[in-house]
Amino acid sequence: MKLLVDMNLSPAWVENLRADGWEAVHWSSLGNPRSQDAEIMRFALDQGWTVFTNDLGFRPPSLR
């Protein structure tokens, strides 16, 4: 599983996840740190990443 760590979490999560054998990357290393949730989710969906977030208002894009 590929984990995409959201902007509201520290990049240190990536180091910890990788140390435990997960494939992980922080959004700031892939895209604009000011990206909207829908853009991050669309990227994750298109590229096969699972979003790891602490954002209670995070909403996935429409899957129409």
mmCIF file of the N, C-alpha and C atoms, coordinates in Angstrom:
data_MODEL
# 
_entry.id   MODEL 
# 
loop_
_atom_site.group_PDB 
_atom_site.id 
_atom_site.type_symbol 
_atom_site.label_atom_id 
_atom_site.label_alt_id 
_atom_site.label_comp_id 
_atom_site.label_asym_id 
_atom_site.label_entity_id 
_atom_site.label_seq_id 
_atom_site.pdbx_PDB_ins_code 
_atom_site.Cartn_x 
_atom_site.Cartn_y 
_atom_site.Cartn_z 
_atom_site.occupancy 
_atom_site.B_iso_or_equiv 
_atom_site.pdbx_formal_charge 
_atom_site.auth_seq_id 
_atom_site.auth_comp_id 
_atom_site.auth_asym_id 
_atom_site.auth_atom_id 
_atom_site.pdbx_PDB_model_num 
ATOM 1   N N  . MET A 1 1  ? 0.848   -1.181 0.000   1.00 0.00 ? 1  MET A N  1 
ATOM 2   C CA . MET A 1 1  ? 0.000   0.000  0.000   1.00 0.00 ? 1  MET A CA 1 
ATOM 3   C C  . MET A 1 1  ? 0.883   1.229  0.000   1.00 0.00 ? 1  MET A C  1 
ATOM 4   N N  . LYS A 1 2  ? 0.519   2.193  -0.840  1.00 0.00 ? 2  LYS A N  1 
ATOM 5   C CA . LYS A 1 2  ? 1.234   3.455  -0.933  1.00 0.00 ? 2  LYS A CA 1 
ATOM 6   C C  . LYS A 1 2  ? 0.457   4.501  -0.136  1.00 0.00 ? 2  LYS A C  1 
ATOM 7   N N  . LEU A 1 3  ? 1.130   5.145  0.821   1.00 0.00 ? 3  LEU A N  1 
ATOM 8   C CA . LEU A 1 3  ? 0.476   6.129  1.677   1.00 0.00 ? 3  LEU A CA 1 
ATOM 9   C C  . LEU A 1 3  ? 0.921   7.537  1.317   1.00 0.00 ? 3  LEU A C  1 
ATOM 10  N N  . LEU A 1 4  ? -0.057  8.383  1.032   1.00 0.00 ? 4  LEU A N  1 
ATOM 11  C CA . LEU A 1 4  ? 0.170   9.791  0.741   1.00 0.00 ? 4  LEU A CA 1 
ATOM 12  C C  . LEU A 1 4  ? -0.191  10.587 1.990   1.00 0.00 ? 4  LEU A C  1 
ATOM 13  N N  . VAL A 1 5  ? 0.816   11.137 2.656   1.00 0.00 ? 5  VAL A N  1 
ATOM 14  C CA . VAL A 1 5  ? 0.607   11.868 3.906   1.00 0.00 ? 5  VAL A CA 1 
ATOM 15  C C  . VAL A 1 5  ? 0.153   13.294 3.572   1.00 0.00 ? 5  VAL A C  1 
ATOM 16  N N  . ASP A 1 6  ? -0.992  13.666 4.118   1.00 0.00 ? 6  ASP A N  1 
ATOM 17  C CA . ASP A 1 6  ? -1.610  14.962 3.857   1.00 0.00 ? 6  ASP A CA 1 
ATOM 18  C C  . ASP A 1 6  ? -0.831  16.091 4.524   1.00 0.00 ? 6  ASP A C  1 
ATOM 19  N N  . MET A 1 7  ? -1.078  17.314 4.059   1.00 0.00 ? 7  MET A N  1 
ATOM 20  C CA . MET A 1 7  ? -0.383  18.498 4.551   1.00 0.00 ? 7  MET A CA 1 
ATOM 21  C C  . MET A 1 7  ? -0.612  18.777 6.032   1.00 0.00 ? 7  MET A C  1 
ATOM 22  N N  . ASN A 1 8  ? -1.726  18.308 6.582   1.00 0.00 ? 8  ASN A N  1 
ATOM 23  C CA . ASN A 1 8  ? -1.986  18.611 7.988   1.00 0.00 ? 8  ASN A CA 1 
ATOM 24  C C  . ASN A 1 8  ? -1.217  17.697 8.938   1.00 0.00 ? 8  ASN A C  1 
ATOM 25  N N  . LEU A 1 9  ? -0.415  16.812 8.387   1.00 0.00 ? 9  LEU A N  1 
ATOM 26  C CA . LEU A 1 9  ? 0.454   15.951 9.187   1.00 0.00 ? 9  LEU A CA 1 
ATOM 27  C C  . LEU A 1 9  ? 1.915   16.278 8.873   1.00 0.00 ? 9  LEU A C  1 
ATOM 28  N N  . SER A 1 10 ? 2.746   16.144 9.853   1.00 0.00 ? 10 SER A N  1 
ATOM 29  C CA . SER A 1 10 ? 4.163   16.439 9.711   1.00 0.00 ? 10 SER A CA 1 
ATOM 30  C C  . SER A 1 10 ? 4.835   15.495 8.714   1.00 0.00 ? 10 SER A C  1 
ATOM 31  N N  . PRO A 1 11 ? 5.806   15.995 7.960   1.00 0.00 ? 11 PRO A N  1 
ATOM 32  C CA . PRO A 1 11 ? 6.590   15.108 7.092   1.00 0.00 ? 11 PRO A CA 1 
ATOM 33  C C  . PRO A 1 11 ? 7.313   14.007 7.873   1.00 0.00 ? 11 PRO A C  1 
ATOM 34  N N  . ALA A 1 12 ? 7.466   14.179 9.176   1.00 0.00 ? 12 ALA A N  1 
ATOM 35  C CA . ALA A 1 12 ? 8.101   13.142 10.001  1.00 0.00 ? 12 ALA A CA 1 
ATOM 36  C C  . ALA A 1 12 ? 7.318   11.832 9.944   1.00 0.00 ? 12 ALA A C  1 
ATOM 37  N N  . TRP A 1 13 ? 6.018   11.899 9.649   1.00 0.00 ? 13 TRP A N  1 
ATOM 38  C CA . TRP A 1 13 ? 5.225   10.679 9.496   1.00 0.00 ? 13 TRP A CA 1 
ATOM 39  C C  . TRP A 1 13 ? 5.814   9.794  8.402   1.00 0.00 ? 13 TRP A C  1 
ATOM 40  N N  . VAL A 1 14 ? 6.304   10.432 7.336   1.00 0.00 ? 14 VAL A N  1 
ATOM 41  C CA . VAL A 1 14 ? 6.864   9.671  6.219   1.00 0.00 ? 14 VAL A CA 1 
ATOM 42  C C  . VAL A 1 14 ? 8.049   8.840  6.695   1.00 0.00 ? 14 VAL A C  1 
ATOM 43  N N  . GLU A 1 15 ? 8.942   9.464  7.439   1.00 0.00 ? 15 GLU A N  1 
ATOM 44  C CA . GLU A 1 15 ? 10.114  8.750  7.963   1.00 0.00 ? 15 GLU A CA 1 
ATOM 45  C C  . GLU A 1 15 ? 9.698   7.574  8.835   1.00 0.00 ? 15 GLU A C  1 
ATOM 46  N N  . ASN A 1 16 ? 8.728   7.804  9.709   1.00 0.00 ? 16 ASN A N  1 
ATOM 47  C CA . ASN A 1 16 ? 8.274   6.735  10.608  1.00 0.00 ? 16 ASN A CA 1 
ATOM 48  C C  . ASN A 1 16 ? 7.598   5.600  9.838   1.00 0.00 ? 16 ASN A C  1 
ATOM 49  N N  . LEU A 1 17 ? 6.765   5.946  8.878   1.00 0.00 ? 17 LEU A N  1 
ATOM 50  C CA . LEU A 1 17 ? 6.083   4.923  8.083   1.00 0.00 ? 17 LEU A CA 1 
ATOM 51  C C  . LEU A 1 17 ? 7.081   4.116  7.259   1.00 0.00 ? 17 LEU A C  1 
ATOM 52  N N  . ARG A 1 18 ? 8.035   4.795  6.647   1.00 0.00 ? 18 ARG A N  1 
ATOM 53  C CA . ARG A 1 18 ? 9.055   4.100  5.861   1.00 0.00 ? 18 ARG A CA 1 
ATOM 54  C C  . ARG A 1 18 ? 9.898   3.174  6.727   1.00 0.00 ? 18 ARG A C  1 
ATOM 55  N N  . ALA A 1 19 ? 10.207  3.621  7.936   1.00 0.00 ? 19 ALA A N  1 
ATOM 56  C CA . ALA A 1 19 ? 10.993  2.789  8.861   1.00 0.00 ? 19 ALA A CA 1 
ATOM 57  C C  . ALA A 1 19 ? 10.267  1.487  9.186   1.00 0.00 ? 19 ALA A C  1 
ATOM 58  N N  . ASP A 1 20 ? 8.931   1.520  9.110   1.00 0.00 ? 20 ASP A N  1 
ATOM 59  C CA . ASP A 1 20 ? 8.135   0.321  9.369   1.00 0.00 ? 20 ASP A CA 1 
ATOM 60  C C  . ASP A 1 20 ? 7.782   -0.437 8.087   1.00 0.00 ? 20 ASP A C  1 
ATOM 61  N N  . GLY A 1 21 ? 8.391   -0.033 6.972   1.00 0.00 ? 21 GLY A N  1 
ATOM 62  C CA . GLY A 1 21 ? 8.231   -0.778 5.735   1.00 0.00 ? 21 GLY A CA 1 
ATOM 63  C C  . GLY A 1 21 ? 7.142   -0.304 4.788   1.00 0.00 ? 21 GLY A C  1 
ATOM 64  N N  . TRP A 1 22 ? 6.497   0.806  5.106   1.00 0.00 ? 22 TRP A N  1 
ATOM 65  C CA . TRP A 1 22 ? 5.450   1.337  4.237   1.00 0.00 ? 22 TRP A CA 1 
ATOM 66  C C  . TRP A 1 22 ? 6.069   2.201  3.145   1.00 0.00 ? 22 TRP A C  1 
ATOM 67  N N  . GLU A 1 23 ? 5.444   2.215  1.984   1.00 0.00 ? 23 GLU A N  1 
ATOM 68  C CA . GLU A 1 23 ? 5.809   3.175  0.949   1.00 0.00 ? 23 GLU A CA 1 
ATOM 69  C C  . GLU A 1 23 ? 5.018   4.436  1.260   1.00 0.00 ? 23 GLU A C  1 
ATOM 70  N N  . ALA A 1 24 ? 5.714   5.524  1.537   1.00 0.00 ? 24 ALA A N  1 
ATOM 71  C CA . ALA A 1 24 ? 5.031   6.741  1.970   1.00 0.00 ? 24 ALA A CA 1 
ATOM 72  C C  . ALA A 1 24 ? 5.712   7.971  1.388   1.00 0.00 ? 24 ALA A C  1 
ATOM 73  N N  . VAL A 1 25 ? 4.897   9.003  1.160   1.00 0.00 ? 25 VAL A N  1 
ATOM 74  C CA . VAL A 1 25 ? 5.396   10.284 0.661   1.00 0.00 ? 25 VAL A CA 1 
ATOM 75  C C  . VAL A 1 25 ? 4.499   11.388 1.222   1.00 0.00 ? 25 VAL A C  1 
ATOM 76  N N  . HIS A 1 26 ? 5.079   12.539 1.484   1.00 0.00 ? 26 HIS A N  1 
ATOM 77  C CA . HIS A 1 26 ? 4.318   13.690 1.967   1.00 0.00 ? 26 HIS A CA 1 
ATOM 78  C C  . HIS A 1 26 ? 3.861   14.504 0.762   1.00 0.00 ? 26 HIS A C  1 
ATOM 79  N N  . TRP A 1 27 ? 2.630   15.005 0.801   1.00 0.00 ? 27 TRP A N  1 
ATOM 80  C CA . TRP A 1 27 ? 2.087   15.750 -0.333  1.00 0.00 ? 27 TRP A CA 1 
ATOM 81  C C  . TRP A 1 27 ? 3.006   16.899 -0.755  1.00 0.00 ? 27 TRP A C  1 
ATOM 82  N N  . SER A 1 28 ? 3.667   17.547 0.193   1.00 0.00 ? 28 SER A N  1 
ATOM 83  C CA . SER A 1 28 ? 4.514   18.696 -0.131  1.00 0.00 ? 28 SER A CA 1 
ATOM 84  C C  . SER A 1 28 ? 5.653   18.334 -1.082  1.00 0.00 ? 28 SER A C  1 
ATOM 85  N N  . SER A 1 29 ? 5.993   17.060 -1.173  1.00 0.00 ? 29 SER A N  1 
ATOM 86  C CA . SER A 1 29 ? 7.054   16.655 -2.102  1.00 0.00 ? 29 SER A CA 1 
ATOM 87  C C  . SER A 1 29 ? 6.504   16.308 -3.484  1.00 0.00 ? 29 SER A C  1 
ATOM 88  N N  . LEU A 1 30 ? 5.171   16.304 -3.627  1.00 0.00 ? 30 LEU A N  1 
ATOM 89  C CA . LEU A 1 30 ? 4.542   15.945 -4.902  1.00 0.00 ? 30 LEU A CA 1 
ATOM 90  C C  . LEU A 1 30 ? 3.795   17.093 -5.553  1.00 0.00 ? 30 LEU A C  1 
ATOM 91  N N  . GLY A 1 31 ? 3.158   17.919 -4.731  1.00 0.00 ? 31 GLY A N  1 
ATOM 92  C CA . GLY A 1 31 ? 2.282   18.949 -5.283  1.00 0.00 ? 31 GLY A CA 1 
ATOM 93  C C  . GLY A 1 31 ? 2.318   20.234 -4.484  1.00 0.00 ? 31 GLY A C  1 
ATOM 94  N N  . ASN A 1 32 ? 1.461   21.135 -4.870  1.00 0.00 ? 32 ASN A N  1 
ATOM 95  C CA . ASN A 1 32 ? 1.362   22.445 -4.235  1.00 0.00 ? 32 ASN A CA 1 
ATOM 96  C C  . ASN A 1 32 ? 0.833   22.285 -2.806  1.00 0.00 ? 32 ASN A C  1 
ATOM 97  N N  . PRO A 1 33 ? 1.564   22.781 -1.817  1.00 0.00 ? 33 PRO A N  1 
ATOM 98  C CA . PRO A 1 33 ? 1.099   22.678 -0.435  1.00 0.00 ? 33 PRO A CA 1 
ATOM 99  C C  . PRO A 1 33 ? -0.254  23.340 -0.186  1.00 0.00 ? 33 PRO A C  1 
ATOM 100 N N  . ARG A 1 34 ? -0.670  24.240 -1.074  1.00 0.00 ? 34 ARG A N  1 
ATOM 101 C CA . ARG A 1 34 ? -1.961  24.930 -0.914  1.00 0.00 ? 34 ARG A CA 1 
ATOM 102 C C  . ARG A 1 34 ? -3.081  24.256 -1.703  1.00 0.00 ? 34 ARG A C  1 
ATOM 103 N N  . SER A 1 35 ? -2.834  23.073 -2.221  1.00 0.00 ? 35 SER A N  1 
ATOM 104 C CA . SER A 1 35 ? -3.849  22.364 -3.014  1.00 0.00 ? 35 SER A CA 1 
ATOM 105 C C  . SER A 1 35 ? -5.099  22.092 -2.193  1.00 0.00 ? 35 SER A C  1 
ATOM 106 N N  . GLN A 1 36 ? -6.223  22.106 -2.867  1.00 0.00 ? 36 GLN A N  1 
ATOM 107 C CA . GLN A 1 36 ? -7.502  21.769 -2.233  1.00 0.00 ? 36 GLN A CA 1 
ATOM 108 C C  . GLN A 1 36 ? -7.576  20.252 -2.029  1.00 0.00 ? 36 GLN A C  1 
ATOM 109 N N  . ASP A 1 37 ? -8.402  19.830 -1.080  1.00 0.00 ? 37 ASP A N  1 
ATOM 110 C CA . ASP A 1 37 ? -8.568  18.404 -0.785  1.00 0.00 ? 37 ASP A CA 1 
ATOM 111 C C  . ASP A 1 37 ? -8.922  17.598 -2.032  1.00 0.00 ? 37 ASP A C  1 
ATOM 112 N N  . ALA A 1 38 ? -9.807  18.132 -2.857  1.00 0.00 ? 38 ALA A N  1 
ATOM 113 C CA . ALA A 1 38 ? -10.248 17.399 -4.046  1.00 0.00 ? 38 ALA A CA 1 
ATOM 114 C C  . ALA A 1 38 ? -9.084  17.122 -4.995  1.00 0.00 ? 38 ALA A C  1 
ATOM 115 N N  . GLU A 1 39 ? -8.168  18.063 -5.121  1.00 0.00 ? 39 GLU A N  1 
ATOM 116 C CA . GLU A 1 39 ? -7.008  17.862 -5.997  1.00 0.00 ? 39 GLU A CA 1 
ATOM 117 C C  . GLU A 1 39 ? -6.107  16.751 -5.457  1.00 0.00 ? 39 GLU A C  1 
ATOM 118 N N  . ILE A 1 40 ? -5.890  16.755 -4.154  1.00 0.00 ? 40 ILE A N  1 
ATOM 119 C CA . ILE A 1 40 ? -5.058  15.723 -3.527  1.00 0.00 ? 40 ILE A CA 1 
ATOM 120 C C  . ILE A 1 40 ? -5.713  14.352 -3.683  1.00 0.00 ? 40 ILE A C  1 
ATOM 121 N N  . MET A 1 41 ? -7.004  14.302 -3.447  1.00 0.00 ? 41 MET A N  1 
ATOM 122 C CA . MET A 1 41 ? -7.713  13.022 -3.577  1.00 0.00 ? 41 MET A CA 1 
ATOM 123 C C  . MET A 1 41 ? -7.725  12.525 -5.020  1.00 0.00 ? 41 MET A C  1 
ATOM 124 N N  . ARG A 1 42 ? -7.918  13.420 -5.954  1.00 0.00 ? 42 ARG A N  1 
ATOM 125 C CA . ARG A 1 42 ? -7.913  13.025 -7.372  1.00 0.00 ? 42 ARG A CA 1 
ATOM 126 C C  . ARG A 1 42 ? -6.548  12.463 -7.745  1.00 0.00 ? 42 ARG A C  1 
ATOM 127 N N  . PHE A 1 43 ? -5.479  13.121 -7.320  1.00 0.00 ? 43 PHE A N  1 
ATOM 128 C CA . PHE A 1 43 ? -4.125  12.637 -7.582  1.00 0.00 ? 43 PHE A CA 1 
ATOM 129 C C  . PHE A 1 43 ? -3.949  11.245 -6.972  1.00 0.00 ? 43 PHE A C  1 
ATOM 130 N N  . ALA A 1 44 ? -4.363  11.105 -5.715  1.00 0.00 ? 44 ALA A N  1 
ATOM 131 C CA . ALA A 1 44 ? -4.208  9.818  -5.027  1.00 0.00 ? 44 ALA A CA 1 
ATOM 132 C C  . ALA A 1 44 ? -4.972  8.715  -5.757  1.00 0.00 ? 44 ALA A C  1 
ATOM 133 N N  . LEU A 1 45 ? -6.178  9.001  -6.152  1.00 0.00 ? 45 LEU A N  1 
ATOM 134 C CA . LEU A 1 45 ? -6.993  8.023  -6.872  1.00 0.00 ? 45 LEU A CA 1 
ATOM 135 C C  . LEU A 1 45 ? -6.347  7.642  -8.200  1.00 0.00 ? 45 LEU A C  1 
ATOM 136 N N  . ASP A 1 46 ? -5.908  8.634  -8.940  1.00 0.00 ? 46 ASP A N  1 
ATOM 137 C CA . ASP A 1 46 ? -5.304  8.394  -10.249 1.00 0.00 ? 46 ASP A CA 1 
ATOM 138 C C  . ASP A 1 46 ? -3.986  7.627  -10.159 1.00 0.00 ? 46 ASP A C  1 
ATOM 139 N N  . GLN A 1 47 ? -3.238  7.846  -9.086  1.00 0.00 ? 47 GLN A N  1 
ATOM 140 C CA . GLN A 1 47 ? -1.905  7.251  -8.954  1.00 0.00 ? 47 GLN A CA 1 
ATOM 141 C C  . GLN A 1 47 ? -1.840  6.044  -8.012  1.00 0.00 ? 47 GLN A C  1 
ATOM 142 N N  . GLY A 1 48 ? -2.972  5.668  -7.427  1.00 0.00 ? 48 GLY A N  1 
ATOM 143 C CA . GLY A 1 48 ? -3.001  4.485  -6.570  1.00 0.00 ? 48 GLY A CA 1 
ATOM 144 C C  . GLY A 1 48 ? -2.481  4.689  -5.156  1.00 0.00 ? 48 GLY A C  1 
ATOM 145 N N  . TRP A 1 49 ? -2.597  5.901  -4.647  1.00 0.00 ? 49 TRP A N  1 
ATOM 146 C CA . TRP A 1 49 ? -2.172  6.204  -3.275  1.00 0.00 ? 49 TRP A CA 1 
ATOM 147 C C  . TRP A 1 49 ? -3.381  6.184  -2.335  1.00 0.00 ? 49 TRP A C  1 
ATOM 148 N N  . THR A 1 50 ? -3.150  5.833  -1.092  1.00 0.00 ? 50 THR A N  1 
ATOM 149 C CA . THR A 1 50 ? -4.139  5.962  -0.025  1.00 0.00 ? 50 THR A CA 1 
ATOM 150 C C  . THR A 1 50 ? -3.766  7.192  0.787   1.00 0.00 ? 50 THR A C  1 
ATOM 151 N N  . VAL A 1 51 ? -4.729  8.092  0.993   1.00 0.00 ? 51 VAL A N  1 
ATOM 152 C CA . VAL A 1 51 ? -4.441  9.344  1.706   1.00 0.00 ? 51 VAL A CA 1 
ATOM 153 C C  . VAL A 1 51 ? -4.490  9.100  3.211   1.00 0.00 ? 51 VAL A C  1 
ATOM 154 N N  . PHE A 1 52 ? -3.419  9.515  3.887   1.00 0.00 ? 52 PHE A N  1 
ATOM 155 C CA . PHE A 1 52 ? -3.289  9.437  5.333   1.00 0.00 ? 52 PHE A CA 1 
ATOM 156 C C  . PHE A 1 52 ? -3.445  10.868 5.839   1.00 0.00 ? 52 PHE A C  1 
ATOM 157 N N  . THR A 1 53 ? -4.547  11.139 6.557   1.00 0.00 ? 53 THR A N  1 
ATOM 158 C CA . THR A 1 53 ? -4.861  12.513 6.949   1.00 0.00 ? 53 THR A CA 1 
ATOM 159 C C  . THR A 1 53 ? -5.433  12.565 8.360   1.00 0.00 ? 53 THR A C  1 
ATOM 160 N N  . ASN A 1 54 ? -5.432  13.760 8.910   1.00 0.00 ? 54 ASN A N  1 
ATOM 161 C CA . ASN A 1 54 ? -6.069  14.028 10.194  1.00 0.00 ? 54 ASN A CA 1 
ATOM 162 C C  . ASN A 1 54 ? -7.091  15.150 10.022  1.00 0.00 ? 54 ASN A C  1 
ATOM 163 N N  . ASP A 1 55 ? -7.522  15.365 8.795   1.00 0.00 ? 55 ASP A N  1 
ATOM 164 C CA . ASP A 1 55 ? -8.444  16.433 8.439   1.00 0.00 ? 55 ASP A CA 1 
ATOM 165 C C  . ASP A 1 55 ? -9.877  15.898 8.495   1.00 0.00 ? 55 ASP A C  1 
ATOM 166 N N  . LEU A 1 56 ? -10.630 16.291 9.505   1.00 0.00 ? 56 LEU A N  1 
ATOM 167 C CA . LEU A 1 56 ? -11.994 15.782 9.670   1.00 0.00 ? 56 LEU A CA 1 
ATOM 168 C C  . LEU A 1 56 ? -12.931 16.273 8.572   1.00 0.00 ? 56 LEU A C  1 
ATOM 169 N N  . GLY A 1 57 ? -12.562 17.330 7.872   1.00 0.00 ? 57 GLY A N  1 
ATOM 170 C CA . GLY A 1 57 ? -13.388 17.853 6.806   1.00 0.00 ? 57 GLY A CA 1 
ATOM 171 C C  . GLY A 1 57 ? -12.953 17.395 5.420   1.00 0.00 ? 57 GLY A C  1 
ATOM 172 N N  . PHE A 1 58 ? -12.022 16.478 5.365   1.00 0.00 ? 58 PHE A N  1 
ATOM 173 C CA . PHE A 1 58 ? -11.481 16.007 4.081   1.00 0.00 ? 58 PHE A CA 1 
ATOM 174 C C  . PHE A 1 58 ? -12.577 15.298 3.299   1.00 0.00 ? 58 PHE A C  1 
ATOM 175 N N  . ARG A 1 59 ? -12.802 15.726 2.077   1.00 0.00 ? 59 ARG A N  1 
ATOM 176 C CA . ARG A 1 59 ? -13.848 15.135 1.248   1.00 0.00 ? 59 ARG A CA 1 
ATOM 177 C C  . ARG A 1 59 ? -13.272 14.638 -0.074  1.00 0.00 ? 59 ARG A C  1 
ATOM 178 N N  . PRO A 1 60 ? -13.596 13.406 -0.432  1.00 0.00 ? 60 PRO A N  1 
ATOM 179 C CA . PRO A 1 60 ? -13.104 12.905 -1.712  1.00 0.00 ? 60 PRO A CA 1 
ATOM 180 C C  . PRO A 1 60 ? -13.838 13.577 -2.870  1.00 0.00 ? 60 PRO A C  1 
ATOM 181 N N  . PRO A 1 61 ? -13.207 13.585 -4.055  1.00 0.00 ? 61 PRO A N  1 
ATOM 182 C CA . PRO A 1 61 ? -13.883 14.153 -5.210  1.00 0.00 ? 61 PRO A CA 1 
ATOM 183 C C  . PRO A 1 61 ? -15.026 13.242 -5.643  1.00 0.00 ? 61 PRO A C  1 
ATOM 184 N N  . SER A 1 62 ? -15.927 13.782 -6.399  1.00 0.00 ? 62 SER A N  1 
ATOM 185 C CA . SER A 1 62 ? -17.014 12.979 -6.953  1.00 0.00 ? 62 SER A CA 1 
ATOM 186 C C  . SER A 1 62 ? -16.411 11.905 -7.849  1.00 0.00 ? 62 SER A C  1 
ATOM 187 N N  . LEU A 1 63 ? -16.941 10.708 -7.766  1.00 0.00 ? 63 LEU A N  1 
ATOM 188 C CA . LEU A 1 63 ? -16.432 9.597  -8.570  1.00 0.00 ? 63 LEU A CA 1 
ATOM 189 C C  . LEU A 1 63 ? -17.336 9.337  -9.767  1.00 0.00 ? 63 LEU A C  1 
ATOM 190 N N  . ARG A 1 64 ? -18.061 10.343 -10.225 1.00 0.00 ? 64 ARG A N  1 
ATOM 191 C CA . ARG A 1 64 ? -18.948 10.191 -11.374 1.00 0.00 ? 64 ARG A CA 1 
ATOM 192 C C  . ARG A 1 64 ? -18.207 9.802  -12.611 1.00 0.00 ? 64 ARG A C  1 
# 
